[in-house]
Amino acid sequence: MTTTIQERILQYLEYKKVTPYKFCKDLEFPMGSLNKRGSIGTDKYLKIIKHYKDLNPEWLLSGEGPMLKEGADASHLEPKNWIEDDLSRYEGSHDRAALERVGLRLDEICKVRNISYDDLANLLEIERITLIIYIAGDKRVPASLLETLMLKMPEINPMWLLLGYGDIFNKKISSEE
């Protein structure tokens, strides 16, 4: 049995425990919009999928696939941007961009160690242009590259390299007898 878009919206609202009244009010639709037969306009469809981000647009339009986007019902997992959420503790003590971008930390290593991009690229066994692309933030820095850096420069603090906070270098532990 094929369902209409309105029936699928009602099914979704029931799942989310949202009343049709609240749905219409939140989206500024005329009351009773869900009672009408037929299709809904593109403008309303777009407004719905923009407002309800976990709703699978394909399911809403055709009834095909799952009602929710993949992973949308995994509320027990950490938020997608957990590192960004965690950064609020370091506001003011570090540059925000440096906290969020590993590429900028690669640039910082060059400045602090007084080495050129060529030297760092050679150490990491990558092309200079690839390093520049990472520093510019045009491409994600692979974990394998960070692993290589930590192996070749063990004095770099992994917490600083990965997350951007703490000191750039590991503190030396001296044993006093």
C-alpha positions in Angstrom: 0.0 0.0 0.0 1.5 3.3 -1.1 1.3 6.2 1.4 1.0 9.9 0.5 3.5 12.5 1.5 1.0 13.8 4.1 0.7 10.3 5.6 4.5 10.0 5.8 4.8 13.4 7.4 2.2 12.3 10.0 4.1 9.1 10.6 7.3 11.1 11.1 5.6 13.5 13.4 4.2 10.7 15.5 7.7 9.2 15.8 9.1 12.6 16.9 6.1 13.3 19.2 5.4 16.5 17.4 1.8 17.5 16.9 0.5 18.5 13.5 -0.4 21.9 15.0 3.2 22.5 16.1 4.5 21.3 12.8 2.3 23.8 10.9 3.1 26.6 13.3 6.9 26.0 13.2 7.0 25.9 9.4 4.4 28.6 9.0 2.1 26.3 7.0 -1.7 26.9 7.0 -3.4 24.7 9.6 -4.9 21.7 8.0 -2.1 21.4 5.4 -1.7 17.8 6.3 -5.4 17.0 5.8 -5.4 17.8 2.1 -4.9 15.0 -0.5 -2.4 15.3 -3.3 1.1 16.5 -3.4 2.7 19.3 -1.5 4.6 22.1 -3.3 8.4 22.1 -3.7 8.7 25.1 -1.5 7.0 23.3 1.4 8.9 20.1 0.8 12.2 22.0 0.9 11.1 23.8 4.1 10.3 20.5 5.8 13.6 18.8 5.0 15.5 21.9 6.0 13.8 22.1 9.3 13.8 18.4 10.2 17.4 17.5 9.4 17.1 13.9 10.4 14.3 13.2 8.0 15.3 11.2 4.9 14.2 13.3 1.9 14.0 10.3 -0.4 11.6 8.6 2.1 9.5 11.7 2.4 9.2 12.1 -1.3 8.8 8.5 -2.5 8.3 6.3 0.6 11.5 4.4 -0.4 14.3 3.8 2.1 14.4 4.4 5.9 12.4 7.3 7.4 15.5 8.7 9.1 18.8 9.6 7.6 21.6 7.1 8.4 22.9 7.6 11.9 20.1 10.1 12.8 18.7 7.7 15.4 22.1 7.2 17.1 21.5 9.9 19.8 23.5 7.7 22.3 26.7 8.4 20.4 28.8 11.5 20.9 27.9 14.6 18.8 29.4 14.8 15.3 31.6 17.7 16.2 32.8 16.5 19.6 36.2 18.1 19.2 34.7 21.4 18.4 32.3 21.2 21.3 35.3 20.4 23.6 37.3 23.4 22.5 35.2 25.9 24.4 37.5 25.2 27.5 40.4 26.7 25.6 38.8 29.9 24.3 41.2 32.9 24.8 44.2 30.8 25.5 44.7 29.6 21.9 43.9 30.9 18.5 40.5 29.4 17.4 41.7 28.5 13.9 44.7 26.7 15.3 42.5 24.7 17.6 40.4 23.6 14.6 43.0 23.1 11.9 45.8 20.5 11.9 47.2 22.1 8.8 48.0 25.3 10.7 49.8 23.4 13.3 52.1 22.0 10.6 52.8 25.6 9.6 53.5 26.4 13.3 56.0 23.5 13.5 57.9 25.1 10.5 58.0 28.5 12.2 59.0 27.2 15.7 61.7 24.8 14.4 62.8 27.4 11.8 62.5 24.8 9.0 61.2 25.4 5.5 58.1 23.7 4.0 60.6 21.8 1.7 62.4 20.4 4.8 59.1 19.4 6.5 57.8 17.8 3.3 61.0 15.8 2.9 60.8 14.7 6.5 57.2 13.5 6.0 58.1 12.0 2.6 55.4 14.0 0.7 55.5 16.6 -2.0 55.9 20.3 -1.0 52.7 21.2 -2.8 50.8 18.5 -0.8 52.1 20.0 2.5 51.0 23.5 1.3 47.5 22.1 0.4 47.2 20.7 4.0 48.4 23.9 5.6 45.9 25.9 3.5 43.1 23.7 4.7 42.1 22.6 1.2 42.5 18.9 2.0 42.2 16.9 5.2 45.4 15.8 6.8 45.5 12.0 6.9 46.2 10.3 10.3 49.1 8.4 8.7 50.9 11.6 8.1 50.5 12.7 11.7 51.7 9.3 12.8 54.8 9.8 10.6 55.4 13.2 12.1 55.1 12.0 15.7 57.6 9.2 14.9 60.1 11.5 13.2 59.6 14.3 15.7 58.9 12.6 19.0 59.4 15.9 20.9 56.1 17.2 19.4 53.2 16.9 21.9 50.6 14.6 20.4 47.8 16.4 22.2 48.9 19.7 20.6 49.3 18.1 17.2 45.9 16.4 17.2 43.7 18.8 19.1 45.6 22.0 19.2 45.9 22.6 22.9 48.7 22.3 25.4 52.3 23.0 24.7 53.8 22.3 21.2 56.6 20.3 22.8 56.5 17.5 25.3 57.8 18.6 28.7 61.0 16.9 29.6 60.9 14.9 32.8 64.1 15.1 34.8 64.8 12.7 37.6 66.3 14.3 40.6 67.9 12.2 43.2 
